[in-house]
Amino acid sequence: MGGANAIPSAAGSGADARGRAGMALLILGESSFFAVFLVAYLFYVGKSQNGPYPADVLEFPVLGTICLLSSSATIGLAVRRLGRGERARFGAALFATFCLGAAFLVLTGVEWHRLIALEGLTIRTNLFGTTYYSLVGFHAAHVTVGVGIMGLILALTARGHVSREHAERVELFSWYWHFVDAVWIAVLTVVYVVGV
């Protein structure tokens, strides 16, 4: 038991507090970047001199939104399972989160293909295209990073390298994932509700 506690749980050493502070600062910094993109989108929406315009081409991404927002529940479940030492159930819940995040990315790619190939909307078409792809692409990049990290955690779990002592680190990653989900709500509201 003592050997297991020696693995980097670092209880009482300040590592937990530093990790939480570091993740909070990362989220704060990324929030400011997203705020700039959201304000730019709102500022330029409706100012394109030529189409296509948002109302002409955007379709509300119901399935992608369900996938991404559901992934907040599954990652929360994964964190709880790891904290209880239920590694197999942790792996299953994290794999579900991974699949939901990947599905969101695939659905975003399908939407972009439709917009580019069928609707003729590219990043160069007009101000709407420029701000749309910048904002939604910035969010998709964050989802991609999260899915990649989950893939790494899943690989380490499969090799037996993730255990209850790592629950704090996985919880910190879950903060990032919850942040990505919360940002999607803001992007969804601005792009697909307010800006249409």
Backbone torsions as a table, in degrees:
resi	resn	phi	psi	omega
1	MET	NA	-41.7	179.3
2	GLY	-62.2	-38.1	178.4
3	GLY	-64.7	-37.4	179.3
4	ALA	-65.7	-36.7	179.5
5	ASN	-71.8	-20.1	178.5
6	ALA	-73.6	-20.9	175.6
7	ILE	-65.3	150.1	-159.2
8	PRO	-56.8	54.9	171.0
9	SER	-79.6	-34.0	174.0
10	ALA	51.6	39.3	-178.8
11	ALA	-61.6	130.4	177.3
12	GLY	80.0	-1.8	-177.2
13	SER	-91.9	-5.1	-177.7
14	GLY	94.9	-7.8	-179.8
15	ALA	-64.0	-39.9	178.8
16	ASP	-60.8	-45.9	-179.1
17	ALA	-64.5	-40.4	178.5
18	ARG	-65.2	-41.5	178.9
19	GLY	-62.8	-43.4	178.9
20	ARG	-65.1	-42.8	178.9
21	ALA	-64.6	-41.2	179.2
22	GLY	-62.8	-44.3	179.8
23	MET	-67.9	-39.1	178.1
24	ALA	-62.1	-40.9	178.5
25	LEU	-67.7	-38.7	176.6
26	LEU	-60.7	-46.4	-179.9
27	ILE	-63.5	-40.8	178.1
28	LEU	-62.0	-45.6	179.1
29	GLY	-63.2	-44.7	179.0
30	GLU	-66.3	-33.5	177.5
31	SER	-60.6	-39.1	-179.8
32	SER	-66.6	-37.7	176.3
33	PHE	-63.1	-46.0	179.4
34	PHE	-63.5	-36.5	179.2
35	ALA	-60.7	-41.0	178.8
36	VAL	-62.7	-45.9	179.1
37	PHE	-63.0	-41.2	-179.8
38	LEU	-65.1	-43.6	179.2
39	VAL	-65.5	-41.7	178.4
40	ALA	-61.6	-42.5	179.1
41	TYR	-61.1	-48.2	-179.6
42	LEU	-62.9	-36.7	-178.8
43	PHE	-66.7	-41.4	-173.5
44	TYR	-92.8	-12.8	-178.3
45	VAL	-62.7	134.2	-178.7
46	GLY	84.5	-1.0	-178.3
47	LYS	-102.4	3.5	177.6
48	SER	-68.1	136.7	179.7
49	GLN	-79.6	-20.8	-179.3
50	ASN	-139.5	158.1	-179.0
51	GLY	-81.5	179.9	3.5
52	PRO	-75.6	156.3	-179.4
53	TYR	-107.5	160.5	-176.6
54	PRO	-51.1	-46.4	-177.4
55	ALA	-64.3	-23.9	-178.2
56	ASP	-78.9	-29.8	-168.4
57	VAL	-125.3	-20.9	-175.5
58	LEU	-82.3	138.0	173.9
59	GLU	-120.3	134.7	-177.3
60	PHE	-60.4	123.2	-174.6
61	PRO	-81.4	73.4	-174.7
62	VAL	-61.8	-53.7	-174.9
63	LEU	-64.2	-44.0	178.5
64	GLY	-61.2	-40.1	179.3
65	THR	-65.4	-42.8	178.1
66	ILE	-60.9	-43.9	179.0
67	CYS	-59.5	-50.3	-174.7
68	LEU	-68.1	-44.7	-178.6
69	LEU	-69.5	-32.0	175.2
70	SER	-65.2	-29.6	-178.4
71	SER	-66.6	-21.3	174.7
72	SER	-66.1	-38.0	178.4
73	ALA	-68.0	-42.6	-176.8
74	THR	-70.4	-34.1	178.3
75	ILE	-73.4	-33.0	174.4
76	GLY	-62.2	-40.5	176.9
77	LEU	-64.0	-41.4	179.4
78	ALA	-60.7	-44.3	179.9
79	VAL	-61.4	-44.7	179.8
80	ARG	-63.1	-41.2	-179.0
81	ARG	-64.7	-41.6	179.5
82	LEU	-67.4	-39.5	178.0
83	GLY	-60.0	-27.4	177.3
84	ARG	-89.0	-2.3	-179.3
85	GLY	82.0	15.1	-179.4
86	GLU	-91.1	79.4	-172.4
87	ARG	-63.8	-41.7	-179.0
88	ALA	-64.9	-42.6	179.3
89	ARG	-70.1	-33.7	174.3
90	PHE	-60.2	-48.6	-179.6
91	GLY	-59.6	-39.8	-179.7
92	ALA	-66.3	-43.8	-179.5
93	ALA	-68.1	-38.5	178.5
94	LEU	-68.6	-37.4	177.4
95	PHE	-63.4	-39.1	176.6
96	ALA	-62.0	-41.6	178.0
97	THR	-62.8	-44.5	177.9
98	PHE	-57.0	-47.2	-178.7
99	CYS	-64.7	-40.1	179.1
100	LEU	-66.2	-41.7	176.8
101	GLY	-64.4	-42.7	178.3
102	ALA	-64.1	-39.5	178.6
103	ALA	-62.4	-40.5	176.7
104	PHE	-58.7	-44.2	-179.7
105	LEU	-64.5	-41.7	178.3
106	VAL	-62.5	-44.4	-179.9
107	LEU	-65.7	-35.4	174.6
108	THR	-63.8	-42.8	177.3
109	GLY	-61.7	-40.0	177.6
110	VAL	-63.3	-42.9	178.9
111	GLU	-63.0	-44.1	-179.8
112	TRP	-64.0	-39.5	178.1
113	HIS	-60.5	-43.8	178.4
114	ARG	-62.1	-45.5	-178.4
115	LEU	-63.7	-40.0	-177.7
116	ILE	-78.4	-52.7	-172.9
117	ALA	-76.2	-39.0	-174.6
118	LEU	-98.3	-35.2	-175.7
119	GLU	-100.0	-12.8	178.9
120	GLY	73.1	21.5	179.4
121	LEU	-95.8	113.2	175.2
122	THR	-119.9	178.1	179.5
123	ILE	-66.6	-19.1	-178.7
124	ARG	-99.5	-6.8	-173.4
125	THR	-62.0	-50.4	-178.1
126	ASN	-164.1	-177.3	-179.6
127	LEU	-62.4	-36.4	177.1
128	PHE	-59.8	-48.2	179.4
129	GLY	-60.6	-43.0	-179.9
130	THR	-61.7	-49.6	-176.6
131	THR	-73.7	-35.0	179.4
132	TYR	-62.3	-53.7	-176.9
133	TYR	-67.6	-31.7	177.5
134	SER	-66.1	-48.1	-177.3
135	LEU	-69.9	-53.4	-177.7
136	VAL	-67.6	-35.0	177.3
137	GLY	-67.1	-38.4	177.7
138	PHE	-63.1	-41.3	177.3
139	HIS	-66.5	-45.0	179.8
140	ALA	-60.3	-34.6	177.1
141	ALA	-63.4	-39.5	177.9
142	HIS	-67.3	-38.2	176.0
143	VAL	-64.4	-41.3	179.5
144	THR	-60.1	-43.9	177.0
145	VAL	-59.9	-45.9	179.9
146	GLY	-62.0	-42.8	178.9
147	VAL	-64.7	-39.2	177.5
148	GLY	-62.8	-43.2	178.5
149	ILE	-64.4	-41.0	177.3
150	MET	-62.5	-39.2	176.9
151	GLY	-59.8	-41.0	178.0
152	LEU	-65.2	-45.5	178.9
153	ILE	-61.9	-41.1	178.4
154	LEU	-63.2	-41.0	178.3
155	ALA	-63.7	-42.6	178.2
156	LEU	-66.0	-37.0	177.9
157	THR	-64.4	-43.4	-179.9
158	ALA	-62.3	-29.4	179.8
159	ARG	-89.6	2.3	176.5
160	GLY	82.7	16.8	-176.6
161	HIS	-95.3	-0.3	179.6
162	VAL	-116.2	128.3	-179.5
163	SER	-141.7	-174.8	-176.3
164	ARG	-54.9	-32.8	-179.0
165	GLU	-64.2	-16.7	-178.7
166	HIS	-97.6	6.6	-176.6
167	ALA	-59.9	-36.7	179.6
168	GLU	-62.3	-42.9	-179.7
169	ARG	-66.8	-40.8	178.2
170	VAL	-66.4	-37.0	177.2
171	GLU	-62.8	-40.9	178.1
172	LEU	-62.2	-40.9	175.6
173	PHE	-62.2	-37.1	-179.6
174	SER	-63.0	-29.5	175.0
175	TRP	-59.8	-45.5	178.5
176	TYR	-59.1	-44.6	-177.3
177	TRP	-66.6	-40.0	176.4
178	HIS	-63.3	-37.1	176.7
179	PHE	-61.3	-45.8	178.8
180	VAL	-59.8	-40.0	177.9
181	ASP	-66.7	-43.0	179.5
182	ALA	-63.7	-40.1	177.8
183	VAL	-63.1	-36.2	179.3
184	TRP	-62.1	-36.9	177.8
185	ILE	-61.2	-41.8	178.0
186	ALA	-65.8	-45.4	179.5
187	VAL	-62.7	-45.4	179.7
188	LEU	-58.2	-45.0	-179.1
189	THR	-64.4	-46.0	-177.2
190	VAL	-70.1	-45.8	-172.9
191	VAL	-82.3	-46.1	-169.6
192	TYR	-100.2	-7.1	178.8
193	VAL	-119.2	-64.4	-176.3
194	VAL	-68.2	-43.1	-172.0
195	GLY	-84.5	1.9	-177.2
196	VAL	-90.6	NA	NA
